[in-house]
Amino acid sequence: MAPARPVVQPTPSATVSAGPSTPATSYAASGRAAGTWLAGELVDGGLPGFVGTDWGLTLDALFALQATGADPAASRAVTSATAAHVTSYSTWDDWGVAGVRIAGATAKLLVAAVSTGSDPRAYGGHDLRTETLELVATDGVHRGRVRDRYPAESGGVDASNTFAQSFAVIGLARSGGVPQDVVDFLIRQQCAAGGFRLSPDTFGTPSATCDESTNAVLDPDSTSMAVQALLTAAEAGAAGAAGAAAKGADWLVKVQRADGSFGGSGPTEASNTNSTGLAGQALAAAGRREAADRAAAYVVAHQLTIANAGKATGETGAIAYNTEGLTTAQSSGVADNQRDQWRRATAQALLALAQVPFGKLGGDGSGPGPSGSPTASPTATGTPSPTASVTPSGSVTDPGPSPTAPGVTESPTNGGGGLPTTGASVVLMVVVAVVLVGGGAGLVVATRRRGARS
């Protein structure tokens, strides 16, 4: 076994700044309005999915509330709820399958703990820092990669990706130090052009590095997450992180569209507020203020306000996924079968308005502040159910733990969107599709996502 690489410890002497960490005043009010709308969608501290609470989407809402400071009470409620359901999101325990650990979900929970000022070693009874470190590969071409773990008999397949790796870098850097190997693996997902690929294993020839892939797909969403993660690592003194982050930010500026928008890759390639929200957040973190403000302006143009809401007067503050969604809401209101899409779009899009990066959320004063240290039991309440959530447009953006198959991790597709998630099950997608068709709500399930969101 190769010798362990050093852990990069947070240090005030780091010379690289992650850039502005306070909201731009011209967009802060719009961001708070979006956060307030999102808080109004919560049910018992969580956001509803197709079946039960969608914990990945709920964490997206928590990050949105932390970034905007819109509703501290709602933020505390979400913190407690997610702490009480750690295993529902990051394992298959609710399904009676022991030993499964989802890397992206675990790392995303770690970021939630540090961003709310909670104890990352006791979040709902879980030591999320240790649990994340236990998923890091220690040798071979994947050394430093945070990976899903499945017992052989479970049939699971590792679907960890750049979202998972980015959350791991952020969470570890903010909770005591990130191993250099973990940072190095993330850097290896960057191609010479500056953009990052979504996964080392799919959407291009599997390879140890991005440049070794014969047809790597550079993904704006993955790049936005990686830039923020590397800026956080750079502040802690990680080698190579600052240069890679700058190169990634330059690539985002290069691919930004004339109207300030971004699209993802594959099914999400068209301009949308989810991709634009992440990119705007990353650009602000990297100090690319003009580009960040252009992204924010695009997002604001898709937000429902008192002046433009039309038939959707009760939804002011919400942000549409795209222009079609906005005009439909203005003429007909927000239909129940479109509500999930609006929740996902709003949670991620408002990040361009708040302009507070993941590495600065909460605990360091760049947000509403600590939500308190949850002491809730990690045991889920109620009947265990899959947490997959399907958008009306057909994207499974945060399928939760499923005992049948691993599948694609976090990938918003046509019309969907959301923050990183992990553990999407292909079998679960099919089941959900059948149920929806049986209920008269057709959908097209797109499994290629801008990554699997953690």
C-alpha positions as CSV (number, residue, x, y, z in Angstrom):
1,M,0.0,0.0,0.0
2,A,1.3,3.4,-0.9
3,P,2.2,5.7,2.0
4,A,-0.4,8.2,3.1
5,R,-0.2,11.7,1.6
6,P,-0.3,14.6,4.1
7,V,-3.6,16.2,5.2
8,V,-3.7,19.8,4.3
9,Q,-4.7,21.7,7.5
10,P,-6.7,24.9,7.4
11,T,-4.4,27.8,8.1
12,P,-4.9,31.6,8.4
13,S,-1.7,32.1,6.6
14,A,-2.9,30.7,3.3
15,T,-2.2,33.2,0.6
16,V,-5.1,32.4,-1.8
17,S,-8.4,34.1,-1.3
18,A,-11.7,32.4,-2.4
19,G,-12.8,35.9,-3.5
20,P,-15.9,37.8,-2.4
21,S,-18.0,36.0,0.2
22,T,-20.8,38.5,0.8
23,P,-23.9,38.8,-1.4
24,A,-23.9,41.6,-4.1
25,T,-26.4,44.1,-2.8
26,S,-28.1,44.5,-6.2
27,Y,-29.2,40.8,-6.1
28,A,-29.4,40.1,-2.3
29,A,-33.1,41.0,-2.0
30,S,-34.0,38.8,-4.9
31,G,-32.0,35.9,-3.4
32,R,-33.8,36.3,-0.1
33,A,-37.2,36.4,-1.8
34,A,-36.3,33.1,-3.5
35,G,-35.2,31.6,-0.2
36,T,-38.4,32.7,1.5
37,W,-40.5,31.0,-1.2
38,L,-38.4,27.9,-0.9
39,A,-38.9,27.9,2.9
40,G,-42.6,28.0,2.3
41,E,-42.4,24.7,0.4
42,L,-40.9,22.8,3.4
43,V,-43.0,20.1,5.1
44,D,-41.7,19.1,8.6
45,G,-38.3,20.4,7.7
46,G,-38.0,18.6,4.4
47,L,-39.0,19.1,0.7
48,P,-41.4,16.5,-0.7
49,G,-40.2,14.2,-3.4
50,F,-42.2,11.8,-5.5
51,V,-42.2,9.3,-2.7
52,G,-41.6,10.7,0.8
53,T,-39.1,13.4,1.6
54,D,-36.3,14.1,-0.9
55,W,-33.3,14.5,1.3
56,G,-30.9,15.5,-1.4
57,L,-33.2,18.3,-2.5
58,T,-33.8,19.2,1.1
59,L,-30.0,19.7,1.6
60,D,-30.1,22.0,-1.5
61,A,-32.7,24.0,0.2
62,L,-30.6,24.2,3.4
63,F,-27.6,25.5,1.4
64,A,-30.0,28.0,-0.3
65,L,-31.3,29.2,3.1
66,Q,-27.7,29.5,4.5
67,A,-26.6,31.5,1.5
68,T,-29.5,34.0,1.6
69,G,-30.3,34.1,5.3
70,A,-33.9,34.2,4.3
71,D,-35.5,32.2,7.1
72,P,-33.2,31.2,10.0
73,A,-36.0,29.2,11.7
74,A,-36.5,27.2,8.5
75,S,-32.8,26.6,8.3
76,R,-32.8,25.2,11.8
77,A,-35.7,23.0,11.1
78,V,-34.0,21.6,8.0
79,T,-30.8,21.0,9.9
80,S,-32.6,19.0,12.5
81,A,-34.6,17.0,10.0
82,T,-31.6,16.1,7.8
83,A,-29.6,15.2,10.9
84,A,-32.3,12.8,11.9
85,H,-32.3,11.1,8.5
86,V,-28.6,10.7,7.7
87,T,-28.8,7.0,6.9
88,S,-32.0,7.5,4.8
89,Y,-29.9,9.5,2.4
90,S,-26.4,8.1,2.6
91,T,-27.1,4.4,3.0
92,W,-29.6,1.7,2.0
93,D,-30.3,0.9,5.7
94,D,-34.0,1.9,5.3
95,W,-34.3,-0.9,2.7
96,G,-32.7,-3.5,4.9
97,V,-29.4,-3.7,3.0
98,A,-26.5,-3.2,5.3
99,G,-23.0,-2.0,4.4
100,V,-23.9,0.4,1.5
101,R,-22.4,3.9,1.7
102,I,-23.0,6.6,-0.8
103,A,-20.0,8.9,-1.2
104,G,-21.7,12.0,-2.6
105,A,-24.5,11.9,-0.1
106,T,-22.1,11.4,2.8
107,A,-19.9,14.3,1.7
108,K,-22.9,16.5,1.0
109,L,-24.1,15.9,4.6
110,L,-20.6,16.8,5.8
111,V,-20.8,20.2,4.1
112,A,-24.3,20.7,5.6
113,A,-22.8,20.0,9.1
114,V,-20.0,22.5,8.8
115,S,-22.1,25.2,7.0
116,T,-24.7,25.2,9.8
117,G,-22.1,25.4,12.6
118,S,-23.0,21.8,13.7
119,D,-20.5,19.3,14.9
120,P,-19.4,17.3,11.8
121,R,-18.4,14.5,14.1
122,A,-21.8,14.2,15.8
123,Y,-24.4,15.2,13.1
124,G,-27.4,13.2,14.1
125,G,-25.1,10.8,15.9
126,H,-22.8,10.4,12.9
127,D,-19.1,11.3,12.5
128,L,-19.4,12.5,9.0
129,R,-15.8,13.5,8.7
130,T,-14.6,10.0,9.5
131,E,-17.3,8.4,7.3
132,T,-16.2,10.5,4.4
133,L,-12.5,9.7,4.9
134,E,-13.4,6.0,5.1
135,L,-14.6,6.2,1.5
136,V,-11.4,7.6,0.1
137,A,-9.5,5.2,-2.1
138,T,-5.9,4.7,-0.8
139,D,-4.1,3.2,-3.8
140,G,-4.2,2.6,-7.6
141,V,-5.4,5.0,-10.3
142,H,-8.3,6.0,-8.1
143,R,-6.1,7.0,-5.2
144,G,-7.8,10.0,-3.4
145,R,-11.2,9.4,-5.0
146,V,-14.2,9.3,-2.6
147,R,-16.1,6.3,-3.7
148,D,-19.5,4.6,-3.1
149,R,-19.2,1.4,-1.2
150,Y,-21.4,-1.6,-1.8
151,P,-21.2,-5.2,-0.4
152,A,-20.7,-7.7,-3.3
153,E,-24.1,-9.2,-2.8
154,S,-25.9,-5.9,-3.1
155,G,-25.3,-5.5,-6.8
156,G,-24.3,-1.9,-6.4
157,V,-21.9,-0.1,-8.7
158,D,-19.8,2.9,-7.8
159,A,-21.3,6.0,-9.3
160,S,-19.2,8.6,-7.5
161,N,-18.4,11.7,-9.6
162,T,-17.0,15.2,-9.6
163,F,-19.9,16.5,-7.5
164,A,-19.1,13.9,-4.8
165,Q,-15.4,14.7,-5.0
166,S,-16.0,18.4,-4.7
167,F,-18.3,18.1,-1.7
168,A,-15.7,15.9,-0.1
169,V,-12.9,18.5,-0.6
170,I,-15.1,21.3,0.8
171,G,-16.4,19.3,3.7
172,L,-13.0,17.9,4.7
173,A,-11.2,21.2,4.3
174,R,-13.7,22.9,6.5
175,S,-13.8,20.2,9.2
176,G,-10.1,19.8,10.1
177,G,-8.1,19.3,6.9
178,V,-8.3,17.6,3.5
179,P,-5.8,15.0,2.3
180,Q,-3.8,16.2,-0.6
181,D,-4.7,13.0,-2.5
182,V,-8.3,14.0,-2.4
183,V,-7.5,17.4,-3.9
184,D,-5.2,15.8,-6.5
185,F,-7.9,13.4,-7.7
186,L,-10.3,16.3,-8.2
187,I,-7.6,18.2,-10.2
188,R,-7.1,15.1,-12.4
189,Q,-10.7,15.5,-13.6
190,Q,-9.8,18.8,-15.3
191,C,-9.0,18.7,-19.0
192,A,-6.4,21.0,-20.6
193,A,-9.1,23.4,-21.8
194,G,-10.0,24.1,-18.1
195,G,-13.3,22.4,-17.8
196,F,-14.0,19.4,-15.6
197,R,-15.7,16.2,-16.6
198,L,-18.6,14.8,-14.7
199,S,-17.2,11.3,-14.0
200,P,-14.0,9.3,-14.5
201,D,-16.1,6.3,-15.6
202,T,-18.9,7.5,-17.9
203,F,-19.8,10.0,-20.6
204,G,-16.4,9.5,-22.2
205,T,-13.7,6.8,-22.2
206,P,-13.0,5.7,-18.6
207,S,-9.5,7.0,-17.7
208,A,-7.4,8.0,-14.8
209,T,-7.3,11.7,-16.0
210,C,-9.5,13.9,-18.1
211,D,-6.9,14.4,-20.8
212,E,-6.5,10.6,-21.2
213,S,-10.1,10.2,-22.1
214,T,-10.7,10.2,-25.9
215,N,-14.1,11.9,-25.7
216,A,-14.4,13.6,-22.3
217,V,-17.5,15.8,-21.9
218,L,-16.6,19.0,-20.1
219,D,-19.5,19.9,-17.9
220,P,-20.2,23.4,-16.6
221,D,-22.0,22.2,-13.5
222,S,-19.2,19.9,-12.5
223,T,-16.7,22.7,-13.3
224,S,-18.6,25.1,-11.1
225,M,-18.5,22.7,-8.2
226,A,-14.8,21.9,-8.7
227,V,-13.8,25.5,-8.8
228,Q,-15.5,26.2,-5.5
229,A,-13.9,23.1,-3.9
230,L,-10.5,24.0,-5.1
231,L,-10.7,27.5,-3.9
232,T,-11.6,26.1,-0.5
233,A,-8.7,23.8,-0.6
234,A,-6.4,26.6,-1.8
235,E,-7.3,28.6,1.3
236,A,-6.2,25.6,3.4
237,G,-2.9,25.5,1.5
238,A,-3.4,22.6,-0.8
239,A,-0.9,22.3,-3.6
240,G,-2.1,23.0,-7.1
241,A,-5.6,24.0,-6.1
242,A,-5.4,27.7,-6.8
243,G,-4.1,27.3,-10.3
244,A,-6.6,24.7,-11.2
245,A,-9.5,26.8,-9.8
246,A,-8.4,29.8,-11.8
247,K,-8.2,27.8,-14.9
248,G,-11.6,26.4,-14.3
249,A,-13.1,29.8,-13.7
250,D,-11.5,31.1,-16.9
251,W,-13.2,28.2,-18.8
252,L,-16.6,29.1,-17.3
253,V,-16.1,32.7,-18.5
254,K,-15.3,31.4,-21.9
255,V,-18.4,29.2,-22.2
256,Q,-20.8,31.7,-20.7
257,R,-23.5,32.7,-23.3
258,A,-24.3,36.2,-24.5
259,D,-27.3,36.5,-22.2
260,G,-25.3,35.6,-19.2
261,S,-26.7,32.1,-19.0
262,F,-25.1,28.6,-18.8
263,G,-26.4,25.2,-19.7
264,G,-25.2,21.9,-18.5
265,S,-24.1,19.0,-20.7
266,G,-26.1,16.4,-22.5
267,P,-29.8,16.8,-21.8
268,T,-29.3,20.0,-19.8
269,E,-27.2,21.7,-22.5
270,A,-29.8,24.4,-23.1
271,S,-29.7,27.5,-21.0
272,N,-31.2,27.0,-17.6
273,T,-31.2,28.7,-14.2
274,N,-29.9,25.6,-12.4
275,S,-26.6,25.6,-14.3
276,T,-26.5,29.4,-14.3
277,G,-27.0,29.4,-10.5
278,L,-24.0,27.1,-9.9
279,A,-21.8,28.9,-12.4
280,G,-22.7,32.3,-11.0
281,Q,-21.8,31.1,-7.5
282,A,-18.5,29.8,-8.7
283,L,-17.6,32.9,-10.7
284,A,-18.3,35.1,-7.7
285,A,-16.1,32.9,-5.5
286,A,-13.3,33.2,-8.0
287,G,-13.6,37.0,-8.2
288,R,-15.0,37.1,-11.8
289,R,-17.5,39.7,-10.8
290,E,-18.7,40.9,-14.2
291,A,-19.4,37.3,-15.3
292,A,-21.1,36.5,-12.0
293,D,-23.3,39.5,-12.2
294,R,-24.3,38.6,-15.8
295,A,-25.3,35.2,-14.5
296,A,-27.3,36.8,-11.7
297,A,-29.1,39.0,-14.2
298,Y,-30.2,36.0,-16.2
299,V,-31.5,34.3,-13.1
300,V,-33.4,37.4,-11.9
301,A,-35.1,37.6,-15.4
302,H,-36.6,34.2,-14.7
303,Q,-37.9,35.0,-11.2
304,L,-41.6,35.6,-10.4
305,T,-42.2,39.0,-8.9
306,I,-45.3,41.0,-8.0
307,A,-44.9,42.9,-11.2
308,N,-44.6,39.9,-13.6
309,A,-46.2,36.9,-11.8
310,G,-49.5,37.0,-13.7
311,K,-51.5,33.9,-12.8
312,A,-48.7,32.8,-10.4
313,T,-49.2,35.7,-7.9
314,G,-49.0,33.3,-4.9
315,E,-45.5,32.2,-6.0
316,T,-43.5,35.4,-6.0
317,G,-39.8,34.8,-5.3
318,A,-39.8,31.4,-7.1
319,I,-37.4,31.0,-10.0
320,A,-38.3,29.1,-13.2
321,Y,-36.0,26.5,-14.7
322,N,-36.1,28.2,-18.1
323,T,-38.1,30.7,-20.2
324,E,-40.7,28.2,-21.1
325,G,-41.4,27.4,-17.4
326,L,-41.7,31.1,-16.6
327,T,-44.1,32.0,-19.3
328,T,-46.3,28.9,-18.6
329,A,-46.5,30.0,-14.9
330,Q,-47.3,33.5,-15.8
331,S,-50.2,32.4,-18.0
332,S,-51.5,29.4,-16.0
333,G,-49.9,29.5,-12.6
334,V,-47.6,26.8,-11.2
335,A,-49.4,23.4,-11.6
336,D,-48.9,20.8,-8.9
337,N,-47.1,18.5,-11.3
338,Q,-44.6,21.3,-12.0
339,R,-43.9,22.2,-8.4
340,D,-41.0,19.8,-8.0
341,Q,-39.2,21.4,-10.9
342,W,-39.7,24.9,-9.4
343,R,-38.3,23.8,-6.1
344,R,-35.2,22.3,-7.7
345,A,-34.7,25.3,-10.0
346,T,-35.1,27.9,-7.1
347,A,-32.8,26.1,-4.7
348,Q,-29.9,26.1,-7.1
349,A,-30.6,29.2,-9.2
350,L,-30.6,31.6,-6.2
351,L,-27.0,30.7,-5.6
352,A,-26.1,33.1,-8.4
353,L,-28.0,35.8,-6.5
354,A,-26.6,35.2,-3.1
355,Q,-23.0,34.8,-4.5
356,V,-21.8,33.0,-1.4
357,P,-19.7,29.9,-2.2
358,F,-20.1,26.5,-0.5
359,G,-16.7,27.1,1.1
360,K,-18.0,30.2,2.9
361,L,-21.5,29.1,3.9
362,G,-22.6,29.7,7.4
363,G,-20.0,29.1,10.0
364,D,-17.5,31.9,9.0
365,G,-20.1,34.6,8.9
366,S,-21.0,34.4,5.3
367,G,-24.6,33.5,5.7
368,P,-27.2,33.4,8.4
369,G,-24.8,31.8,10.8
370,P,-24.8,28.5,12.7
371,S,-28.1,26.7,12.9
372,G,-27.1,24.9,16.0
373,S,-25.7,21.5,16.6
374,P,-28.4,18.9,16.0
375,T,-28.6,16.1,18.4
376,A,-31.4,14.2,16.7
377,S,-31.2,10.5,16.5
378,P,-30.0,9.2,13.1
379,T,-32.9,6.7,13.1
380,A,-35.5,7.7,10.5
381,T,-39.1,8.1,11.6
382,G,-42.0,6.7,9.7
383,T,-42.0,4.1,7.1
384,P,-38.8,3.8,5.0
385,S,-39.4,4.9,1.5
386,P,-37.2,5.7,-1.5
387,T,-36.4,9.4,-1.8
388,A,-36.3,9.6,-5.5
389,S,-37.9,12.8,-6.9
390,V,-39.0,13.1,-10.5
391,T,-39.5,16.4,-12.1
392,P,-42.5,16.8,-14.4
393,S,-40.1,17.2,-17.3
394,G,-38.7,13.8,-16.6
395,S,-35.5,14.3,-14.7
396,V,-34.6,12.2,-11.8
397,T,-32.4,14.6,-10.0
398,D,-31.9,13.1,-6.6
399,P,-32.9,9.5,-6.3
400,G,-32.0,8.4,-2.8
401,P,-30.8,5.0,-1.6
402,S,-32.3,2.0,-3.4
403,P,-31.4,-1.6,-2.6
404,T,-31.8,-2.7,-6.2
405,A,-29.1,-1.0,-8.3
406,P,-26.8,2.0,-8.1
407,G,-27.4,4.0,-11.2
408,V,-26.8,7.5,-12.1
409,T,-26.0,10.0,-9.4
410,E,-27.5,13.4,-9.4
411,S,-28.3,14.4,-12.7
412,P,-30.9,17.1,-13.5
413,T,-32.0,16.8,-17.1
414,N,-34.5,18.5,-19.3
415,G,-36.2,20.9,-17.1
416,G,-35.1,19.5,-13.8
417,G,-32.1,20.4,-11.8
418,G,-30.8,20.6,-8.4
419,L,-27.6,20.4,-6.5
420,P,-25.4,17.5,-6.3
421,T,-27.0,14.3,-5.3
422,T,-26.0,10.7,-5.3
423,G,-27.2,7.1,-5.5
424,A,-29.7,7.2,-8.3
425,S,-31.0,3.8,-9.0
426,V,-31.9,2.9,-12.6
427,V,-34.4,0.3,-11.3
428,L,-35.9,2.9,-9.1
429,M,-36.3,5.2,-12.1
430,V,-38.2,2.6,-14.0
431,V,-40.5,1.9,-11.0
432,V,-41.2,5.6,-10.6
433,A,-41.9,5.9,-14.4
434,V,-44.4,3.1,-14.2
435,V,-46.2,4.6,-11.2
436,L,-46.4,8.0,-12.9
437,V,-47.7,6.6,-16.1
438,G,-50.3,4.6,-14.2
439,G,-51.4,7.8,-12.5
440,G,-51.8,9.6,-15.8
441,A,-48.7,11.8,-15.5
442,G,-46.3,10.9,-18.3
443,L,-42.6,11.4,-18.1
444,V,-39.4,10.7,-19.9
445,V,-36.7,9.6,-17.5
446,A,-33.3,10.9,-18.6
447,T,-30.5,9.1,-16.9
448,R,-27.6,11.1,-18.2
449,R,-27.1,14.0,-15.9
450,R,-24.9,16.7,-15.5
451,G,-23.4,14.6,-13.2
452,A,-24.8,12.9,-10.5
453,R,-25.4,15.3,-8.0
454,S,-24.2,14.3,-4.8
